[in-house]
Amino acid sequence: MTVKIEHSLKFVTEVDETHPVGIRLLSLPQEMQITMLESMLKELLAPALAPVIEDINKGGSYAILKVAE
């Protein structure tokens, strides 16, 4: 039997409030900003982390690390 433990890592994105894209991002409601940034992080980081996660999980006998959906 396995039990899932969901982690809550925190990231901070520094936005240049004078850049046109930064201005547009900051004009959105905060919930939408967070949703967009988290989506981009997941799309960009998950594939890059996959080989590292596979190495971590090699020979894992009691726990396996996965990227949460």
Steps between C-alpha positions, in 0.01 A plus 500: 500500500628850418412836649553828315652797683458823303776755550446874490819651360484874456644698212520877462490675163648848483320708237640814337206736543636728223519227232194478269444131580549564871245781485248269332564221750462733797172636359341155539328388821748338740335156473547508123863614536571206730319251277693616193838500674446157658392360165811638329726368776351155471529496120862618507635327811333160495673380179835638616466332840391161362856360464593622849186347650573170323850497653359575845246218465750236383507231762235680703368244743270705723403813305475616138504871406255613232384834358141559617230575245 
